[in-house]
Amino acid sequence: MPSVTLRAIGPDSKEETLTEYICDWPDCPNVAEHVIGVIVELRAYSAVCKKHAAMIASGRSRPGR
């Protein structure tokens, strides 16, 4: 799963780091919010954004279906 890490100097002059994971849906640039699967043995998981989590929950696999 791709991730984005931002580092910035906070108001107290300390470096702060924020890491966000990107949605696993093809061509989706949104931040992942919902984990949909985990394989503990491989230390791998899949997560999607709110929009794609709703599509999966409703039983649709693609937009417009």
PDBQT receptor file of N, H, CA, C and O in Angstrom, charges set to zero:
ATOM      1  N   MET A   1       0.835  -1.163   0.000  1.00  0.00    +0.000 N 
ATOM      2  CA  MET A   1       0.000   0.000   0.000  1.00  0.00    +0.000 C 
ATOM      3  C   MET A   1       0.888   1.236   0.000  1.00  0.00    +0.000 C 
ATOM      4  O   MET A   1       1.775   1.358   0.845  1.00  0.00    +0.000 OA
ATOM      5  N   PRO A   2       0.667   2.146  -0.925  1.00  0.00    +0.000 N 
ATOM      6  CA  PRO A   2       1.475   3.356  -0.951  1.00  0.00    +0.000 C 
ATOM      7  C   PRO A   2       1.185   4.257   0.250  1.00  0.00    +0.000 C 
ATOM      8  O   PRO A   2       0.072   4.289   0.775  1.00  0.00    +0.000 OA
ATOM      9  N   SER A   3       2.201   4.974   0.659  1.00  0.00    +0.000 N 
ATOM     10  H   SER A   3       3.105   4.949   0.232  1.00  0.00    +0.000 HD
ATOM     11  CA  SER A   3       2.019   5.918   1.768  1.00  0.00    +0.000 C 
ATOM     12  C   SER A   3       2.692   7.235   1.431  1.00  0.00    +0.000 C 
ATOM     13  O   SER A   3       3.580   7.307   0.582  1.00  0.00    +0.000 OA
ATOM     14  N   VAL A   4       2.245   8.272   2.119  1.00  0.00    +0.000 N 
ATOM     15  H   VAL A   4       1.523   8.213   2.809  1.00  0.00    +0.000 HD
ATOM     16  CA  VAL A   4       2.805   9.609   1.975  1.00  0.00    +0.000 C 
ATOM     17  C   VAL A   4       3.245  10.055   3.365  1.00  0.00    +0.000 C 
ATOM     18  O   VAL A   4       2.467   9.968   4.315  1.00  0.00    +0.000 OA
ATOM     19  N   THR A   5       4.478  10.531   3.494  1.00  0.00    +0.000 N 
ATOM     20  H   THR A   5       5.110  10.602   2.722  1.00  0.00    +0.000 HD
ATOM     21  CA  THR A   5       4.979  11.011   4.780  1.00  0.00    +0.000 C 
ATOM     22  C   THR A   5       5.300  12.489   4.661  1.00  0.00    +0.000 C 
ATOM     23  O   THR A   5       6.032  12.907   3.764  1.00  0.00    +0.000 OA
ATOM     24  N   LEU A   6       4.744  13.281   5.575  1.00  0.00    +0.000 N 
ATOM     25  H   LEU A   6       4.149  12.942   6.304  1.00  0.00    +0.000 HD
ATOM     26  CA  LEU A   6       4.996  14.717   5.623  1.00  0.00    +0.000 C 
ATOM     27  C   LEU A   6       5.753  15.024   6.905  1.00  0.00    +0.000 C 
ATOM     28  O   LEU A   6       5.391  14.550   7.981  1.00  0.00    +0.000 OA
ATOM     29  N   ARG A   7       6.796  15.814   6.781  1.00  0.00    +0.000 N 
ATOM     30  H   ARG A   7       7.090  16.199   5.906  1.00  0.00    +0.000 HD
ATOM     31  CA  ARG A   7       7.549  16.254   7.957  1.00  0.00    +0.000 C 
ATOM     32  C   ARG A   7       7.534  17.772   7.976  1.00  0.00    +0.000 C 
ATOM     33  O   ARG A   7       7.742  18.426   6.954  1.00  0.00    +0.000 OA
ATOM     34  N   ALA A   8       7.286  18.315   9.149  1.00  0.00    +0.000 N 
ATOM     35  H   ALA A   8       7.118  17.783   9.979  1.00  0.00    +0.000 HD
ATOM     36  CA  ALA A   8       7.231  19.774   9.288  1.00  0.00    +0.000 C 
ATOM     37  C   ALA A   8       7.719  20.170  10.671  1.00  0.00    +0.000 C 
ATOM     38  O   ALA A   8       7.698  19.372  11.608  1.00  0.00    +0.000 OA
ATOM     39  N   ILE A   9       8.157  21.417  10.781  1.00  0.00    +0.000 N 
ATOM     40  H   ILE A   9       8.173  22.066  10.020  1.00  0.00    +0.000 HD
ATOM     41  CA  ILE A   9       8.560  21.967  12.073  1.00  0.00    +0.000 C 
ATOM     42  C   ILE A   9       7.327  22.606  12.703  1.00  0.00    +0.000 C 
ATOM     43  O   ILE A   9       6.720  23.509  12.126  1.00  0.00    +0.000 OA
ATOM     44  N   GLY A  10       6.967  22.132  13.882  1.00  0.00    +0.000 N 
ATOM     45  H   GLY A  10       7.459  21.398  14.350  1.00  0.00    +0.000 HD
ATOM     46  CA  GLY A  10       5.786  22.638  14.584  1.00  0.00    +0.000 C 
ATOM     47  C   GLY A  10       6.064  23.957  15.270  1.00  0.00    +0.000 C 
ATOM     48  O   GLY A  10       7.194  24.444  15.247  1.00  0.00    +0.000 OA
ATOM     49  N   PRO A  11       5.044  24.542  15.881  1.00  0.00    +0.000 N 
ATOM     50  CA  PRO A  11       5.194  25.834  16.553  1.00  0.00    +0.000 C 
ATOM     51  C   PRO A  11       6.170  25.787  17.733  1.00  0.00    +0.000 C 
ATOM     52  O   PRO A  11       6.707  26.819  18.135  1.00  0.00    +0.000 OA
ATOM     53  N   ASP A  12       6.399  24.603  18.282  1.00  0.00    +0.000 N 
ATOM     54  H   ASP A  12       5.963  23.764  17.955  1.00  0.00    +0.000 HD
ATOM     55  CA  ASP A  12       7.337  24.474  19.395  1.00  0.00    +0.000 C 
ATOM     56  C   ASP A  12       8.751  24.103  18.917  1.00  0.00    +0.000 C 
ATOM     57  O   ASP A  12       9.580  23.661  19.712  1.00  0.00    +0.000 OA
ATOM     58  N   SER A  13       9.019  24.284  17.617  1.00  0.00    +0.000 N 
ATOM     59  H   SER A  13       8.345  24.643  16.971  1.00  0.00    +0.000 HD
ATOM     60  CA  SER A  13      10.312  24.021  16.968  1.00  0.00    +0.000 C 
ATOM     61  C   SER A  13      10.708  22.541  16.972  1.00  0.00    +0.000 C 
ATOM     62  O   SER A  13      11.881  22.222  16.781  1.00  0.00    +0.000 OA
ATOM     63  N   LYS A  14       9.764  21.649  17.182  1.00  0.00    +0.000 N 
ATOM     64  H   LYS A  14       8.811  21.908  17.337  1.00  0.00    +0.000 HD
ATOM     65  CA  LYS A  14      10.024  20.216  17.102  1.00  0.00    +0.000 C 
ATOM     66  C   LYS A  14       9.550  19.711  15.746  1.00  0.00    +0.000 C 
ATOM     67  O   LYS A  14       8.546  20.182  15.212  1.00  0.00    +0.000 OA
ATOM     68  N   GLU A  15      10.284  18.746  15.193  1.00  0.00    +0.000 N 
ATOM     69  H   GLU A  15      11.100  18.363  15.626  1.00  0.00    +0.000 HD
ATOM     70  CA  GLU A  15       9.873  18.155  13.928  1.00  0.00    +0.000 C 
ATOM     71  C   GLU A  15       8.712  17.195  14.176  1.00  0.00    +0.000 C 
ATOM     72  O   GLU A  15       8.768  16.355  15.074  1.00  0.00    +0.000 OA
ATOM     73  N   GLU A  16       7.660  17.330  13.369  1.00  0.00    +0.000 N 
ATOM     74  H   GLU A  16       7.615  18.012  12.639  1.00  0.00    +0.000 HD
ATOM     75  CA  GLU A  16       6.503  16.460  13.473  1.00  0.00    +0.000 C 
ATOM     76  C   GLU A  16       6.376  15.675  12.179  1.00  0.00    +0.000 C 
ATOM     77  O   GLU A  16       6.649  16.198  11.098  1.00  0.00    +0.000 OA
ATOM     78  N   THR A  17       5.961  14.423  12.289  1.00  0.00    +0.000 N 
ATOM     79  H   THR A  17       5.739  13.998  13.167  1.00  0.00    +0.000 HD
ATOM     80  CA  THR A  17       5.815  13.554  11.130  1.00  0.00    +0.000 C 
ATOM     81  C   THR A  17       4.389  13.036  11.062  1.00  0.00    +0.000 C 
ATOM     82  O   THR A  17       3.830  12.603  12.069  1.00  0.00    +0.000 OA
ATOM     83  N   LEU A  18       3.803  13.081   9.870  1.00  0.00    +0.000 N 
ATOM     84  H   LEU A  18       4.257  13.433   9.052  1.00  0.00    +0.000 HD
ATOM     85  CA  LEU A  18       2.468  12.557   9.628  1.00  0.00    +0.000 C 
ATOM     86  C   LEU A  18       2.569  11.601   8.453  1.00  0.00    +0.000 C 
ATOM     87  O   LEU A  18       3.058  11.976   7.387  1.00  0.00    +0.000 OA
ATOM     88  N   THR A  19       2.111  10.366   8.637  1.00  0.00    +0.000 N 
ATOM     89  H   THR A  19       1.714  10.061   9.503  1.00  0.00    +0.000 HD
ATOM     90  CA  THR A  19       2.109   9.381   7.558  1.00  0.00    +0.000 C 
ATOM     91  C   THR A  19       0.671   8.984   7.262  1.00  0.00    +0.000 C 
ATOM     92  O   THR A  19      -0.077   8.605   8.163  1.00  0.00    +0.000 OA
ATOM     93  N   GLU A  20       0.296   9.071   6.007  1.00  0.00    +0.000 N 
ATOM     94  H   GLU A  20       0.904   9.379   5.275  1.00  0.00    +0.000 HD
ATOM     95  CA  GLU A  20      -1.042   8.680   5.564  1.00  0.00    +0.000 C 
ATOM     96  C   GLU A  20      -0.883   7.609   4.489  1.00  0.00    +0.000 C 
ATOM     97  O   GLU A  20       0.035   7.668   3.671  1.00  0.00    +0.000 OA
ATOM     98  N   TYR A  21      -1.780   6.636   4.499  1.00  0.00    +0.000 N 
ATOM     99  H   TYR A  21      -2.526   6.588   5.164  1.00  0.00    +0.000 HD
ATOM    100  CA  TYR A  21      -1.781   5.596   3.483  1.00  0.00    +0.000 C 
ATOM    101  C   TYR A  21      -2.813   5.928   2.427  1.00  0.00    +0.000 C 
ATOM    102  O   TYR A  21      -3.878   6.460   2.737  1.00  0.00    +0.000 OA
ATOM    103  N   ILE A  22      -2.500   5.615   1.182  1.00  0.00    +0.000 N 
ATOM    104  H   ILE A  22      -1.635   5.183   0.930  1.00  0.00    +0.000 HD
ATOM    105  CA  ILE A  22      -3.356   5.932   0.044  1.00  0.00    +0.000 C 
ATOM    106  C   ILE A  22      -4.280   4.741  -0.236  1.00  0.00    +0.000 C 
ATOM    107  O   ILE A  22      -3.899   3.587  -0.035  1.00  0.00    +0.000 OA
ATOM    108  N   CYS A  23      -5.482   5.032  -0.695  1.00  0.00    +0.000 N 
ATOM    109  H   CYS A  23      -5.791   5.969  -0.858  1.00  0.00    +0.000 HD
ATOM    110  CA  CYS A  23      -6.488   4.019  -1.026  1.00  0.00    +0.000 C 
ATOM    111  C   CYS A  23      -5.906   2.981  -1.991  1.00  0.00    +0.000 C 
ATOM    112  O   CYS A  23      -5.201   3.332  -2.938  1.00  0.00    +0.000 OA
ATOM    113  N   ASP A  24      -6.209   1.695  -1.744  1.00  0.00    +0.000 N 
ATOM    114  H   ASP A  24      -6.782   1.410  -0.975  1.00  0.00    +0.000 HD
ATOM    115  CA  ASP A  24      -5.730   0.609  -2.599  1.00  0.00    +0.000 C 
ATOM    116  C   ASP A  24      -6.522   0.451  -3.893  1.00  0.00    +0.000 C 
ATOM    117  O   ASP A  24      -6.148  -0.362  -4.738  1.00  0.00    +0.000 OA
ATOM    118  N   TRP A  25      -7.592   1.196  -4.068  1.00  0.00    +0.000 N 
ATOM    119  H   TRP A  25      -7.896   1.856  -3.381  1.00  0.00    +0.000 HD
ATOM    120  CA  TRP A  25      -8.386   1.125  -5.296  1.00  0.00    +0.000 C 
ATOM    121  C   TRP A  25      -7.552   1.704  -6.437  1.00  0.00    +0.000 C 
ATOM    122  O   TRP A  25      -6.925   2.750  -6.269  1.00  0.00    +0.000 OA
ATOM    123  N   PRO A  26      -7.534   1.036  -7.605  1.00  0.00    +0.000 N 
ATOM    124  CA  PRO A  26      -6.725   1.541  -8.729  1.00  0.00    +0.000 C 
ATOM    125  C   PRO A  26      -7.058   2.992  -9.089  1.00  0.00    +0.000 C 
ATOM    126  O   PRO A  26      -8.226   3.359  -9.216  1.00  0.00    +0.000 OA
ATOM    127  N   ASP A  27      -6.033   3.791  -9.246  1.00  0.00    +0.000 N 
ATOM    128  H   ASP A  27      -5.085   3.493  -9.142  1.00  0.00    +0.000 HD
ATOM    129  CA  ASP A  27      -6.132   5.202  -9.671  1.00  0.00    +0.000 C 
ATOM    130  C   ASP A  27      -6.881   6.097  -8.689  1.00  0.00    +0.000 C 
ATOM    131  O   ASP A  27      -7.386   7.146  -9.089  1.00  0.00    +0.000 OA
ATOM    132  N   CYS A  28      -6.967   5.716  -7.421  1.00  0.00    +0.000 N 
ATOM    133  H   CYS A  28      -6.557   4.864  -7.096  1.00  0.00    +0.000 HD
ATOM    134  CA  CYS A  28      -7.633   6.553  -6.419  1.00  0.00    +0.000 C 
ATOM    135  C   CYS A  28      -6.567   7.252  -5.572  1.00  0.00    +0.000 C 
ATOM    136  O   CYS A  28      -5.759   6.583  -4.927  1.00  0.00    +0.000 OA
ATOM    137  N   PRO A  29      -6.554   8.580  -5.564  1.00  0.00    +0.000 N 
ATOM    138  CA  PRO A  29      -5.545   9.320  -4.808  1.00  0.00    +0.000 C 
ATOM    139  C   PRO A  29      -5.953   9.657  -3.371  1.00  0.00    +0.000 C 
ATOM    140  O   PRO A  29      -5.212  10.347  -2.671  1.00  0.00    +0.000 OA
ATOM    141  N   ASN A  30      -7.122   9.180  -2.920  1.00  0.00    +0.000 N 
ATOM    142  H   ASN A  30      -7.724   8.620  -3.489  1.00  0.00    +0.000 HD
ATOM    143  CA  ASN A  30      -7.637   9.539  -1.597  1.00  0.00    +0.000 C 
ATOM    144  C   ASN A  30      -6.923   8.795  -0.471  1.00  0.00    +0.000 C 
ATOM    145  O   ASN A  30      -6.306   7.751  -0.683  1.00  0.00    +0.000 OA
ATOM    146  N   VAL A  31      -7.023   9.354   0.717  1.00  0.00    +0.000 N 
ATOM    147  H   VAL A  31      -7.525  10.202   0.890  1.00  0.00    +0.000 HD
ATOM    148  CA  VAL A  31      -6.438   8.741   1.909  1.00  0.00    +0.000 C 
ATOM    149  C   VAL A  31      -7.293   7.543   2.326  1.00  0.00    +0.000 C 
ATOM    150  O   VAL A  31      -8.520   7.634   2.361  1.00  0.00    +0.000 OA
ATOM    151  N   ALA A  32      -6.639   6.419   2.643  1.00  0.00    +0.000 N 
ATOM    152  H   ALA A  32      -5.642   6.346   2.614  1.00  0.00    +0.000 HD
ATOM    153  CA  ALA A  32      -7.343   5.218   3.092  1.00  0.00    +0.000 C 
ATOM    154  C   ALA A  32      -7.879   5.426   4.502  1.00  0.00    +0.000 C 
ATOM    155  O   ALA A  32      -7.176   5.945   5.369  1.00  0.00    +0.000 OA
ATOM    156  N   GLU A  33      -9.127   5.019   4.729  1.00  0.00    +0.000 N 
ATOM    157  H   GLU A  33      -9.698   4.597   4.025  1.00  0.00    +0.000 HD
ATOM    158  CA  GLU A  33      -9.763   5.176   6.034  1.00  0.00    +0.000 C 
ATOM    159  C   GLU A  33     -10.281   3.857   6.593  1.00  0.00    +0.000 C 
ATOM    160  O   GLU A  33     -10.468   3.745   7.804  1.00  0.00    +0.000 OA
ATOM    161  N   HIS A  34     -10.518   2.856   5.750  1.00  0.00    +0.000 N 
ATOM    162  H   HIS A  34     -10.366   2.947   4.766  1.00  0.00    +0.000 HD
ATOM    163  CA  HIS A  34     -11.133   1.602   6.187  1.00  0.00    +0.000 C 
ATOM    164  C   HIS A  34     -10.277   0.407   5.775  1.00  0.00    +0.000 C 
ATOM    165  O   HIS A  34      -9.981   0.234   4.593  1.00  0.00    +0.000 OA
ATOM    166  N   VAL A  35      -9.881  -0.411   6.738  1.00  0.00    +0.000 N 
ATOM    167  H   VAL A  35     -10.121  -0.271   7.698  1.00  0.00    +0.000 HD
ATOM    168  CA  VAL A  35      -9.134  -1.629   6.453  1.00  0.00    +0.000 C 
ATOM    169  C   VAL A  35     -10.135  -2.683   6.003  1.00  0.00    +0.000 C 
ATOM    170  O   VAL A  35     -11.148  -2.906   6.665  1.00  0.00    +0.000 OA
ATOM    171  N   ILE A  36      -9.846  -3.341   4.858  1.00  0.00    +0.000 N 
ATOM    172  H   ILE A  36      -9.023  -3.159   4.320  1.00  0.00    +0.000 HD
ATOM    173  CA  ILE A  36     -10.775  -4.350   4.356  1.00  0.00    +0.000 C 
ATOM    174  C   ILE A  36     -10.219  -5.767   4.449  1.00  0.00    +0.000 C 
ATOM    175  O   ILE A  36     -10.966  -6.731   4.279  1.00  0.00    +0.000 OA
ATOM    176  N   GLY A  37      -8.931  -5.907   4.713  1.00  0.00    +0.000 N 
ATOM    177  H   GLY A  37      -8.325  -5.124   4.851  1.00  0.00    +0.000 HD
ATOM    178  CA  GLY A  37      -8.373  -7.242   4.842  1.00  0.00    +0.000 C 
ATOM    179  C   GLY A  37      -6.972  -7.217   5.408  1.00  0.00    +0.000 C 
ATOM    180  O   GLY A  37      -6.215  -6.268   5.204  1.00  0.00    +0.000 OA
ATOM    181  N   VAL A  38      -6.632  -8.303   6.143  1.00  0.00    +0.000 N 
ATOM    182  H   VAL A  38      -7.246  -9.074   6.309  1.00  0.00    +0.000 HD
ATOM    183  CA  VAL A  38      -5.317  -8.413   6.764  1.00  0.00    +0.000 C 
ATOM    184  C   VAL A  38      -4.806  -9.840   6.580  1.00  0.00    +0.000 C 
ATOM    185  O   VAL A  38      -5.554 -10.800   6.766  1.00  0.00    +0.000 OA
ATOM    186  N   ILE A  39      -3.534  -9.977   6.214  1.00  0.00    +0.000 N 
ATOM    187  H   ILE A  39      -2.926  -9.197   6.063  1.00  0.00    +0.000 HD
ATOM    188  CA  ILE A  39      -2.869 -11.267   6.187  1.00  0.00    +0.000 C 
ATOM    189  C   ILE A  39      -1.721 -11.157   7.179  1.00  0.00    +0.000 C 
ATOM    190  O   ILE A  39      -0.658 -10.623   6.861  1.00  0.00    +0.000 OA
ATOM    191  N   VAL A  40      -1.946 -11.670   8.384  1.00  0.00    +0.000 N 
ATOM    192  H   VAL A  40      -2.809 -12.104   8.642  1.00  0.00    +0.000 HD
ATOM    193  CA  VAL A  40      -1.002 -11.504   9.485  1.00  0.00    +0.000 C 
ATOM    194  C   VAL A  40       0.352 -12.119   9.155  1.00  0.00    +0.000 C 
ATOM    195  O   VAL A  40       1.390 -11.522   9.442  1.00  0.00    +0.000 OA
ATOM    196  N   GLU A  41       0.351 -13.300   8.558  1.00  0.00    +0.000 N 
ATOM    197  H   GLU A  41      -0.492 -13.785   8.325  1.00  0.00    +0.000 HD
ATOM    198  CA  GLU A  41       1.594 -14.000   8.257  1.00  0.00    +0.000 C 
ATOM    199  C   GLU A  41       2.512 -13.195   7.333  1.00  0.00    +0.000 C 
ATOM    200  O   GLU A  41       3.736 -13.289   7.429  1.00  0.00    +0.000 OA
ATOM    201  N   LEU A  42       1.923 -12.418   6.457  1.00  0.00    +0.000 N 
ATOM    202  H   LEU A  42       0.929 -12.341   6.380  1.00  0.00    +0.000 HD
ATOM    203  CA  LEU A  42       2.705 -11.606   5.507  1.00  0.00    +0.000 C 
ATOM    204  C   LEU A  42       2.871 -10.167   5.975  1.00  0.00    +0.000 C 
ATOM    205  O   LEU A  42       3.552  -9.374   5.326  1.00  0.00    +0.000 OA
ATOM    206  N   ARG A  43       2.251  -9.832   7.097  1.00  0.00    +0.000 N 
ATOM    207  H   ARG A  43       1.698 -10.477   7.625  1.00  0.00    +0.000 HD
ATOM    208  CA  ARG A  43       2.240  -8.455   7.595  1.00  0.00    +0.000 C 
ATOM    209  C   ARG A  43       1.734  -7.487   6.523  1.00  0.00    +0.000 C 
ATOM    210  O   ARG A  43       2.302  -6.417   6.304  1.00  0.00    +0.000 OA
ATOM    211  N   ALA A  44       0.653  -7.895   5.867  1.00  0.00    +0.000 N 
ATOM    212  H   ALA A  44       0.192  -8.764   6.044  1.00  0.00    +0.000 HD
ATOM    213  CA  ALA A  44       0.084  -7.103   4.781  1.00  0.00    +0.000 C 
ATOM    214  C   ALA A  44      -1.388  -6.815   5.071  1.00  0.00    +0.000 C 
ATOM    215  O   ALA A  44      -2.080  -7.614   5.703  1.00  0.00    +0.000 OA
ATOM    216  N   TYR A  45      -1.846  -5.668   4.601  1.00  0.00    +0.000 N 
ATOM    217  H   TYR A  45      -1.284  -5.020   4.088  1.00  0.00    +0.000 HD
ATOM    218  CA  TYR A  45      -3.256  -5.348   4.724  1.00  0.00    +0.000 C 
ATOM    219  C   TYR A  45      -3.685  -4.475   3.559  1.00  0.00    +0.000 C 
ATOM    220  O   TYR A  45      -2.860  -3.903   2.846  1.00  0.00    +0.000 OA
ATOM    221  N   SER A  46      -4.974  -4.389   3.387  1.00  0.00    +0.000 N 
ATOM    222  H   SER A  46      -5.645  -4.853   3.966  1.00  0.00    +0.000 HD
ATOM    223  CA  SER A  46      -5.541  -3.575   2.324  1.00  0.00    +0.000 C 
ATOM    224  C   SER A  46      -6.526  -2.603   2.953  1.00  0.00    +0.000 C 
ATOM    225  O   SER A  46      -7.297  -2.968   3.840  1.00  0.00    +0.000 OA
ATOM    226  N   ALA A  47      -6.489  -1.373   2.487  1.00  0.00    +0.000 N 
ATOM    227  H   ALA A  47      -5.862  -1.076   1.766  1.00  0.00    +0.000 HD
ATOM    228  CA  ALA A  47      -7.391  -0.349   3.017  1.00  0.00    +0.000 C 
ATOM    229  C   ALA A  47      -7.862   0.543   1.879  1.00  0.00    +0.000 C 
ATOM    230  O   ALA A  47      -7.146   0.764   0.903  1.00  0.00    +0.000 OA
ATOM    231  N   VAL A  48      -9.071   1.046   2.023  1.00  0.00    +0.000 N 
ATOM    232  H   VAL A  48      -9.652   0.866   2.816  1.00  0.00    +0.000 HD
ATOM    233  CA  VAL A  48      -9.648   1.893   0.977  1.00  0.00    +0.000 C 
ATOM    234  C   VAL A  48     -10.227   3.165   1.592  1.00  0.00    +0.000 C 
ATOM    235  O   VAL A  48     -10.396   3.266   2.807  1.00  0.00    +0.000 OA
ATOM    236  N   CYS A  49     -10.523   4.121   0.733  1.00  0.00    +0.000 N 
ATOM    237  H   CYS A  49     -10.386   4.039  -0.254  1.00  0.00    +0.000 HD
ATOM    238  CA  CYS A  49     -11.120   5.384   1.179  1.00  0.00    +0.000 C 
ATOM    239  C   CYS A  49     -12.597   5.171   1.513  1.00  0.00    +0.000 C 
ATOM    240  O   CYS A  49     -13.147   4.093   1.291  1.00  0.00    +0.000 OA
ATOM    241  N   LYS A  50     -13.219   6.205   2.043  1.00  0.00    +0.000 N 
ATOM    242  H   LYS A  50     -12.772   7.081   2.223  1.00  0.00    +0.000 HD
ATOM    243  CA  LYS A  50     -14.621   6.134   2.471  1.00  0.00    +0.000 C 
ATOM    244  C   LYS A  50     -15.547   5.793   1.298  1.00  0.00    +0.000 C 
ATOM    245  O   LYS A  50     -16.465   4.988   1.453  1.00  0.00    +0.000 OA
ATOM    246  N   LYS A  51     -15.316   6.395   0.133  1.00  0.00    +0.000 N 
ATOM    247  H   LYS A  51     -14.571   7.049   0.008  1.00  0.00    +0.000 HD
ATOM    248  CA  LYS A  51     -16.170   6.168  -1.038  1.00  0.00    +0.000 C 
ATOM    249  C   LYS A  51     -16.109   4.709  -1.490  1.00  0.00    +0.000 C 
ATOM    250  O   LYS A  51     -17.145   4.101  -1.760  1.00  0.00    +0.000 OA
ATOM    251  N   HIS A  52     -14.914   4.147  -1.573  1.00  0.00    +0.000 N 
ATOM    252  H   HIS A  52     -14.072   4.641  -1.354  1.00  0.00    +0.000 HD
ATOM    253  CA  HIS A  52     -14.778   2.767  -2.034  1.00  0.00    +0.000 C 
ATOM    254  C   HIS A  52     -15.214   1.764  -0.969  1.00  0.00    +0.000 C 
ATOM    255  O   HIS A  52     -15.678   0.676  -1.308  1.00  0.00    +0.000 OA
ATOM    256  N   ALA A  53     -15.076   2.104   0.295  1.00  0.00    +0.000 N 
ATOM    257  H   ALA A  53     -14.699   2.988   0.570  1.00  0.00    +0.000 HD
ATOM    258  CA  ALA A  53     -15.580   1.236   1.368  1.00  0.00    +0.000 C 
ATOM    259  C   ALA A  53     -17.100   1.129   1.266  1.00  0.00    +0.000 C 
ATOM    260  O   ALA A  53     -17.662   0.052   1.468  1.00  0.00    +0.000 OA
ATOM    261  N   ALA A  54     -17.770   2.244   0.952  1.00  0.00    +0.000 N 
ATOM    262  H   ALA A  54     -17.314   3.119   0.787  1.00  0.00    +0.000 HD
ATOM    263  CA  ALA A  54     -19.224   2.228   0.793  1.00  0.00    +0.000 C 
ATOM    264  C   ALA A  54     -19.634   1.378  -0.404  1.00  0.00    +0.000 C 
ATOM    265  O   ALA A  54     -20.633   0.662  -0.345  1.00  0.00    +0.000 OA
ATOM    266  N   MET A  55     -18.865   1.453  -1.492  1.00  0.00    +0.000 N 
ATOM    267  H   MET A  55     -18.053   2.035  -1.540  1.00  0.00    +0.000 HD
ATOM    268  CA  MET A  55     -19.158   0.633  -2.668  1.00  0.00    +0.000 C 
ATOM    269  C   MET A  55     -19.016  -0.851  -2.346  1.00  0.00    +0.000 C 
ATOM    270  O   MET A  55     -19.852  -1.658  -2.751  1.00  0.00    +0.000 OA
ATOM    271  N   ILE A  56     -17.964  -1.211  -1.622  1.00  0.00    +0.000 N 
ATOM    272  H   ILE A  56     -17.285  -0.556  -1.293  1.00  0.00    +0.000 HD
ATOM    273  CA  ILE A  56     -17.750  -2.616  -1.248  1.00  0.00    +0.000 C 
ATOM    274  C   ILE A  56     -18.874  -3.094  -0.334  1.00  0.00    +0.000 C 
ATOM    275  O   ILE A  56     -19.374  -4.207  -0.498  1.00  0.00    +0.000 OA
ATOM    276  N   ALA A  57     -19.272  -2.268   0.621  1.00  0.00    +0.000 N 
ATOM    277  H   ALA A  57     -18.866  -1.364   0.755  1.00  0.00    +0.000 HD
ATOM    278  CA  ALA A  57     -20.335  -2.632   1.556  1.00  0.00    +0.000 C 
ATOM    279  C   ALA A  57     -21.683  -2.813   0.859  1.00  0.00    +0.000 C 
ATOM    280  O   ALA A  57     -22.499  -3.632   1.281  1.00  0.00    +0.000 OA
ATOM    281  N   SER A  58     -21.912  -2.049  -0.203  1.00  0.00    +0.000 N 
ATOM    282  H   SER A  58     -21.249  -1.383  -0.546  1.00  0.00    +0.000 HD
ATOM    283  CA  SER A  58     -23.187  -2.140  -0.907  1.00  0.00    +0.000 C 
ATOM    284  C   SER A  58     -23.209  -3.281  -1.922  1.00  0.00    +0.000 C 
ATOM    285  O   SER A  58     -24.251  -3.565  -2.514  1.00  0.00    +0.000 OA
ATOM    286  N   GLY A  59     -22.057  -3.941  -2.127  1.00  0.00    +0.000 N 
ATOM    287  H   GLY A  59     -21.211  -3.711  -1.646  1.00  0.00    +0.000 HD
ATOM    288  CA  GLY A  59     -22.005  -5.073  -3.045  1.00  0.00    +0.000 C 
ATOM    289  C   GLY A  59     -21.619  -4.716  -4.462  1.00  0.00    +0.000 C 
ATOM    290  O   GLY A  59     -21.547  -5.594  -5.322  1.00  0.00    +0.000 OA
ATOM    291  N   ARG A  60     -21.373  -3.456  -4.721  1.00  0.00    +0.000 N 
ATOM    292  H   ARG A  60     -21.431  -2.743  -4.022  1.00  0.00    +0.000 HD
ATOM    293  CA  ARG A  60     -20.943  -3.048  -6.066  1.00  0.00    +0.000 C 
ATOM    294  C   ARG A  60     -19.429  -3.144  -6.153  1.00  0.00    +0.000 C 
ATOM    295  O   ARG A  60     -18.737  -2.834  -5.183  1.00  0.00    +0.000 OA
ATOM    296  N   SER A  61     -18.905  -3.566  -7.289  1.00  0.00    +0.000 N 
ATOM    297  H   SER A  61     -19.467  -3.818  -8.077  1.00  0.00    +0.000 HD
ATOM    298  CA  SER A  61     -17.458  -3.662  -7.430  1.00  0.00    +0.000 C 
ATOM    299  C   SER A  61     -16.864  -2.527  -8.260  1.00  0.00    +0.000 C 
ATOM    300  O   SER A  61     -15.662  -2.270  -8.191  1.00  0.00    +0.000 OA
ATOM    301  N   ARG A  62     -17.713  -1.839  -9.054  1.00  0.00    +0.000 N 
ATOM    302  H   ARG A  62     -18.690  -2.048  -9.110  1.00  0.00    +0.000 HD
ATOM    303  CA  ARG A  62     -17.228  -0.743  -9.870  1.00  0.00    +0.000 C 
ATOM    304  C   ARG A  62     -18.235   0.398  -9.879  1.00  0.00    +0.000 C 
ATOM    305  O   ARG A  62     -19.436   0.171  -9.737  1.00  0.00    +0.000 OA
ATOM    306  N   PRO A  63     -17.741   1.645 -10.047  1.00  0.00    +0.000 N 
ATOM    307  CA  PRO A  63     -18.661   2.779 -10.127  1.00  0.00    +0.000 C 
ATOM    308  C   PRO A  63     -19.612   2.609 -11.308  1.00  0.00    +0.000 C 
ATOM    309  O   PRO A  63     -19.217   2.106 -12.360  1.00  0.00    +0.000 OA
ATOM    310  N   GLY A  64     -20.856   3.026 -11.135  1.00  0.00    +0.000 N 
ATOM    311  H   GLY A  64     -21.177   3.434 -10.281  1.00  0.00    +0.000 HD
ATOM    312  CA  GLY A  64     -21.819   2.974 -12.225  1.00  0.00    +0.000 C 
ATOM    313  C   GLY A  64     -22.495   1.629 -12.398  1.00  0.00    +0.000 C 
ATOM    314  O   GLY A  64     -23.295   1.461 -13.319  1.00  0.00    +0.000 OA
ATOM    315  N   ARG A  65     -22.201   0.675 -11.549  1.00  0.00    +0.000 N 
ATOM    316  H   ARG A  65     -21.551   0.811 -10.801  1.00  0.00    +0.000 HD
ATOM    317  CA  ARG A  65     -22.804  -0.646 -11.665  1.00  0.00    +0.000 C 
ATOM    318  C   ARG A  65     -24.082  -0.728 -10.915  1.00  0.00    +0.000 C 
ATOM    319  O   ARG A  65     -24.727  -1.777 -10.906  1.00  0.00    +0.000 OA
TER     320      ARG A  65
